[in-house]
Amino acid sequence: MPRDLRAGGSVTPYYEQDGITIYHGDCREVLPGLSGISLVVTDPPYALGMNSIEGKVGWGDLMNSATFYADWIRQCLALTVNRSGAVWVFTSWRAFPILARASFEIPHKVESLLVWDKCWIGPGGSVGLRPSYELVALFAHPAFQVSDRGTPDIWRVPYSSQREHGHPAEKPVPLMAQLIAASEGTGAILDPFAGSGTTLQAAKDAGRSAIGIEIEERYCEIAAKRLAQQVLPL
């Protein structure tokens, strides 16, 4: 089980029930006090551009973000190493250069890149193509195993534009559940950017213990109320 941070007196659980724990804080401050993690599944904030254009995120900003990414991914990989674990990180084609640079800085290669086909076409401008997919990068330790060796790198999981729990980047529970099921292991699951608690819900539904870290208290509250329900529908 994860170490109880209350012994250190610096971070106390925002929510703790039925094997699920939520911490309110910066993941970089909480992660050093954790242990017993076998899998990380997380959807961090995306950067939104690759060109140095006025009003847009520039290349230098992306590379600064890569340092932040490298910091927390490095810590997550250190937490999972003794359990032959892995780290699944959501991203987009615009934000992927951050992960590529972070991978170089850690250093730890991206083992695979999963394409999540949303079965839904998102909004778009009049020039480019309308988006219908996102990406999930897999950072894995050498002994990590995918439970089914026939698993492809394109998954079709329906997405709804309705934000059921109020988070602007909310992912479907079945997608998180599929990532968990695809990864061998029985230890605790970690989401250092927990948002409204979708990864935690998928872990609870699978009978797994889990830890979520979220820097915005309003989402901690949403996740706690969501997880406190007796029956959690998919």
Backbone hydrogen bonds, N-H to C=O, Kabsch-Sander energy under -0.5 kcal/mol:
donor,donor_aa,acceptor,acceptor_aa,energy
5,L,3,R,-0.8
7,A,4,D,-1.3
8,G,5,L,-1.4
9,G,5,L,-0.7
9,G,6,R,-0.6
10,S,5,L,-0.6
11,V,5,L,-0.6
14,Y,22,I,-3.0
15,Y,22,I,-1.6
17,Q,20,I,-2.4
20,I,17,Q,-2.2
21,T,210,A,-2.3
22,I,15,Y,-2.7
23,Y,212,G,-2.9
24,H,12,T,-0.5
25,G,23,Y,-0.7
25,G,214,E,-1.5
29,E,26,D,-1.7
30,V,26,D,-1.5
31,L,27,C,-2.9
33,G,30,V,-1.8
34,L,31,L,-2.0
37,I,79,L,-0.5
38,S,188,A,-2.7
39,L,188,A,-1.4
40,V,86,A,-2.2
41,V,190,L,-2.2
42,T,88,W,-2.2
43,D,193,F,-0.6
53,I,51,N,-2.1
56,K,53,I,-2.7
62,L,58,G,-1.9
63,M,59,W,-2.2
64,N,60,G,-2.0
65,S,61,D,-2.2
66,A,62,L,-1.7
67,T,63,M,-1.1
68,F,64,N,-1.3
69,Y,65,S,-2.7
70,A,66,A,-2.9
71,D,67,T,-1.7
72,W,68,F,-1.8
73,I,69,Y,-2.6
74,R,70,A,-2.1
75,Q,71,D,-1.6
76,C,72,W,-2.3
77,L,73,I,-2.7
78,A,74,R,-1.9
79,L,75,Q,-1.7
80,T,76,C,-1.4
81,V,77,L,-0.9
83,R,80,T,-1.3
84,S,81,V,-1.4
85,G,80,T,-2.2
86,A,38,S,-0.7
87,V,139,F,-3.1
88,W,40,V,-3.1
89,V,87,V,-0.5
89,V,137,A,-2.7
90,F,42,T,-2.3
91,T,135,L,-2.9
96,F,92,S,-1.7
98,I,95,A,-1.7
99,L,95,A,-0.9
100,A,96,F,-2.5
101,R,97,P,-2.3
102,A,98,I,-2.8
103,S,99,L,-2.8
104,F,100,A,-1.4
105,E,101,R,-2.0
106,I,102,A,-2.1
108,H,103,S,-2.3
111,E,109,K,-0.7
111,E,138,L,-2.6
112,S,138,L,-0.9
114,L,136,V,-3.2
115,V,153,D,-3.1
116,W,114,L,-0.6
116,W,134,E,-3.2
117,D,115,V,-0.9
117,D,155,W,-2.9
118,K,116,W,-0.7
118,K,132,S,-2.2
122,G,120,W,-0.6
122,G,131,P,-3.5
134,E,116,W,-1.6
135,L,91,T,-2.3
136,V,114,L,-2.2
137,A,89,V,-3.1
138,L,112,S,-2.6
139,F,87,V,-2.8
139,F,137,A,-0.6
140,A,138,L,-0.6
141,H,85,G,-2.1
144,F,141,H,-2.1
147,S,182,A,-2.4
149,R,147,S,-0.5
151,T,148,D,-2.0
155,W,115,V,-2.6
157,V,117,D,-1.7
157,V,155,W,-0.8
159,Y,118,K,-2.0
164,E,162,Q,-1.3
166,G,163,R,-1.2
170,E,167,H,-1.4
175,L,172,P,-0.7
176,M,172,P,-1.5
177,A,173,V,-2.8
178,Q,174,P,-1.8
179,L,175,L,-1.9
180,I,176,M,-2.2
181,A,177,A,-2.5
182,A,178,Q,-1.9
183,S,179,L,-0.5
183,S,180,I,-1.1
184,E,145,Q,-2.0
184,E,182,A,-0.6
188,A,36,G,-1.4
189,I,209,S,-2.0
190,L,39,L,-2.6
191,D,211,I,-2.5
194,A,213,I,-2.5
197,G,194,A,-2.5
198,T,194,A,-0.5
201,Q,197,G,-2.3
202,A,198,T,-2.4
203,A,199,T,-2.3
204,K,200,L,-2.6
205,D,201,Q,-2.7
206,A,202,A,-1.3
207,G,204,K,-1.6
208,R,203,A,-2.9
210,A,19,G,-2.2
211,I,189,I,-2.7
212,G,21,T,-2.8
213,I,191,D,-2.4
214,E,23,Y,-2.4
217,E,215,I,-0.6
219,Y,216,E,-0.8
220,C,216,E,-1.5
221,E,217,E,-2.4
222,I,218,R,-1.8
223,A,219,Y,-2.9
224,A,220,C,-2.6
225,K,221,E,-2.3
226,R,222,I,-2.3
227,L,223,A,-2.6
228,A,224,A,-1.5
229,Q,226,R,-0.9
